[in-house]
Amino acid sequence: MNIENNKPIDFVIIWVDGSDPEWRKEKAKYDGTVVTTANSEVRFRDWDNLQYWFRAVEKYAPWVNKIHFVTWGHLPSWLDTTNPKLNIVNHRDYIPEEYLPTFSSHTIELNLHRIEGLAEQFVYFNDDMFLNKPVSPEDFFKDGLPCDTAAVHCIYFANDSAGFFHGADIEVINDNFNKQQCMKRDWKKWFDPKNGIKNVMRTALLMPWPWFPGMYCHHTPSCFLKSTFDKVWDQAFDTLDETCRNRFRKKGDVNQWVMKYWQLAEGNFAVRDASFAQCYHIDNEMFKSLCREIEEKSHSMICINDTVNTENFEEKKKTIISLFHKNLPDKSDFEK
């Protein structure tokens, strides 16, 4: 329970078993043999380390109220579904029928607020995002506000980037908020040193722009209020509906960052130190840094971001599993 406001905090994690023959068969009905960067095997292949996510949650965040495990229908063979803290959520349990079947993380994420029994305060994880050391409820929510790092930023656009999604997100924000009013109202938050000196400098340099050119995008677990999703769906229904009708991710989609940006724009957040979490893109050089991170625990949360540039996947997978096992050798109560 959250010590400050005595309200529960849930964790939500989405997972896909890209090797499941039934899932692959259904996916093939809609995409044939088409493979793009946004929909490549990298988006679906499994690092076989999910049990360490559960072990880390049990060890580092025993206070969590509920874990909502979102899946197409497949489940890890080792998962104990009878654990009272675990809620198994099938896509069809919460995603409107007109959007199914979906193979887009955007559709899966944008509808999370529809999960039955989901707490107002929840932390959203991709299956490549892990707790790395002990955390407290106040690391995620303070006085009922989601914790986040804020900065005005420029969006990077490239074929292998998420820039097009972030651009669509920012379009929604600029349609609904006045940047100058937002910054004037919450300048203490935007210029809080905890955001990091680089982020504060970027915000300052981009202050002359009358609109949001972009916002800082930290690819790590996100803190959300369920009510934020209701607001955004109400104010930008056509945009979210169009995204959710796409079976696969495509340019022009918005993604779950629109919810994060909305919370920042309305000042509905508490500033959290930028060093709390770190994303590692798995190229050769950053992989070495990731390995040191798991051993030394420099950050409370990490993301192991698989990319099209990840070489020697099987070898790297074995290394990561070995490092996790050194830190978390014992089975959790979420394992059979």
N, C-alpha and C positions, 0 to 999 in steps of 0.2 A: 504494500500500500504506500501511496505517496505520503510521506511524513508531514509535509507542509499543509496539504489541503485534504488529506485523508480520502483521496479519490484513486481508484484503481488505474494502473497503467498496463496495457496489453502490448504484446509483441505480435507483429504479423510478418510472416515470411512466405514468399512464393517459391515454388520449386517445380521443376520439370525434369522428368527422366527422358532425356533425348534418345535413349537406346530402346525404349519401350516399343516393340513392334506394332502394337495396336495404335499407339499415339502417332507413330511415323506413318502408318497406313492412312489414318484419318487426315493427317497433315498433307499427305501426297494428293488427296482428293482435291485439295484447293490450290496447292502451289505447283503440282506436277514436278518438274525437275528444275524449276527456277530457283536459283540461289543468288542472293544479293548480300552485300555487306551487312545490312540491317537484319537479314533473316538467315544468315549463314549458320553452319553447324556450331560455330563458336557460341552462338546465343543459346544453344540447347545441350551441349555436351556436359558431362557430369565429371566433377573433380573427385567424387567419391569421398568427400570429407564432411558430409552433412552431420554425422554423429558428433563431430567435434563442435559444431554450432550449438547443439543441445547441451553438450557437456559444459561448454563455456557459459551458457545462460544459467544453468543450474549452479555452477560454481561462483560466477561473478555477479549474477543478478537474481538471487533466490527470492527476491521480493516481487518479482513479476506476477501479475494477477492471472493472466491467461496467455497461452500461445496459440494463435490461429495459423494453422498450417494449410496453405492454399495450394491445391494441386488439380491437375486435369482429371485425376482419378487414380493414378498409380501411387503407390506408397513404398517407401524403403522397407525391405523385408525385416529389418532389425527394429523398426519403430514400434513401440508399445502404445497402441492407440487407446488403451484403457486408462492412461495417466489422466487424473482429474484436471490437470492444468492444460491439457491439450485438446484443442478443437479442430477436427479435420474438416476442411472446407473444400468442397468440390466446386469447380467453376459454375456449374449449373445451380448451385445452392444460393448464389448471390448475384451473379451477372444476369441482367435481363435477357430473356430468350432470344430477342431479335439480334443480339450481338454474338450469339454462339453458333457454331464453335469458334473459338478465337485462338490464334497463335501469336497474338500481339501482347507484349507486356503492358502496353499502354492501356488496353481495355481492361486487363486484369487489375491494374493499379488504380485506374480512375473510378472504379466501382467498389473499392474496398469498404467504403462507409456503409455499404448495404449488407455486410456480414452480420448475421443475426448474433446478438449478444456482444458485439464489439464495444469496448469501452470508449468513452468520449476522448480520452487521452491514449494514444497508441504510438508505438515506434515501428516504422516499416523497414524491413530488411529484404534485400535481395539475397539469394542463397549463396552469394560470394562475399557477404559482409558478416564479420565476426566480432564479438566482444573479445578483447585481448587482455583485460585485467579487471579487477573489481570496479563496479560502477554503482552509483546510488540513484534513487528516483530523481533527486534534484539535479542530476546530470542531464535529465531529459525534460523535466517540467518544473518550473518554479512559479509558485503562486497561480497555478493553473495555466501558465503560458508555456508553449513549446519552446525548447531551447534551440538556438540556431546561431550561425555566424552570418553576419550581414555585410554585403558590399555591393555597390554598383559596379558593373563590369561590362566588358565588350564580349560579344558572342563570336566564337570561332566557327567559321563555316568551312566544311570540307566534306568530300564524299564519304569519308570514314569517320565522321564526327557526329555528335548529337546536336550540332548547332541548329539544324533546321527545326528540330523539336523545340529547342529553347527559344528560338525566334518566334515560333507560334505561341509559346507560353507567354512571352513578353508582350506579344500583340494583345492578348487577353488582358494583361495587367494595364497596359497603356490605354485600353478602351474603357477601363473602369476606375483608374486612379490618376490623380494629378501628382506627378513626381515632386514638384516643388512644394506642394502642400504636405506630402508624405515626409519629405526630408526636414521641413521646418518643424513639423510636429514631433518627430522622433529623432532629431539630430544627435541626441546623446547616445542613442543606441547605434546609429550608423557610424558614429565616430568614436565609439568605445574602443580603447586600445586592445581589448580582448579579441577583437576581430582580426588582429594582426596588422603590423605596420604597412605591409604591402597592400592589404585590402583597404585600409584607411586612406592610403595615398591614391589608390585607384578611384575610390569614391570621391575624394576631393578633386581630382583632375577631371572627373566626368560631371561635376556639379553644374557647369554652364549649360549642359544639354537640358532642355525643358521636358524631355521624356526619358523613360528608362531605356538605355541602349542595351541593357542586359543586367543580370544579377549573378553574383558569385554562385558557382555550382560545385558543391562539394559532393563527390560521388561516394557517399557513405550513408549509413542509416539515417532516416528522417523522422522527426517528431511532428505528429499531426494532431489536430483536433478534428474529430469526426464532423463537427458542425461546419468546419471550413469546406469540406467536400459538398455539403448541402448548399452552402452559399454559392460556390463556383458553378455547380450544376444549375442552380437557379438563374444566375446572371449570364452564363455562357453556355446554355444548353445546346444550341445548334452546333457549336464548335466541338464540344465534347461528344455529342451524339455522332457527328460525322467521323470523328476519330475512332469511336468504338465500333462503327460499322465496317471498318477495315479489318479483314481477317489477319493481316500481317502489318507490321510497322511500315509506314511510308512517309515520305516528305510531306509536310503540311499538317501532320499529327501534332497534337499537344501531348504531353506526358504528365506524370505525377508531379513534376517540378512546378507546374502551374499552381498547385495547392501550396507548395512551399513559398513560392513568390508572392502569392496572395496574402499569406500570413505576414510576410515581411512588409509588403506594401501597406497593409492596414495597421502595422505596428503591433501585431498580436504575437509577440515573441519576446523571449528573454535572451540576452546575449550570452553565448557560450564561447569559451576560448577556442580559437581556430585550431590549436594543437591537440584538441581532444580526439580527433579522428584523422585517419590518413588513408588515401587511396593509392594502391600500387598497381600500375599497368604492367602486365607481365611481358616485358621485353627482357633481353638478356641482362642489361645493367641493373634495371630496377628489380629484377628477381633477386639479386644479391641483397639489395636493401630490404626486400620483403623478408628474406630468411633471417636477417639480423633482427628485424622488427619482432618476429615471432619469438625469437630467443630472448631478446632484451626487453620487450614489452614497453616501448617508448610511448605508444598511444593507446588510449582506452578502447578504441574501435578501429578496425581496419577493413579495407575492401581489397579482395584479390581479383582484380579485373582482367578477365581473359580477353584477348584481342586477336585479330587476324594476324598480328605480328608475333604471337606466342609460338616459339619454336620448341621442338622436343617436348611436346605436351605430356606424354606418358612419363618421361623422366622427371619433369617438374612436378607432376602430380604426386609421384612417389615421395619426392623430397618434402613437399608440403605436408603430406600425411604423416611422415616420420617426425617432422618438427612439432606438429600438433600433438602427436601421441606422447612426446616427451613431456609436454605441459599438462596434458589431459589424458592420462593413461587409463583412468577408471571409468567404467560405464556409468551413464547417468540413469536416473529413474525413467527416462524416456526411451530406454533401450530394453529389449527383451532379455 
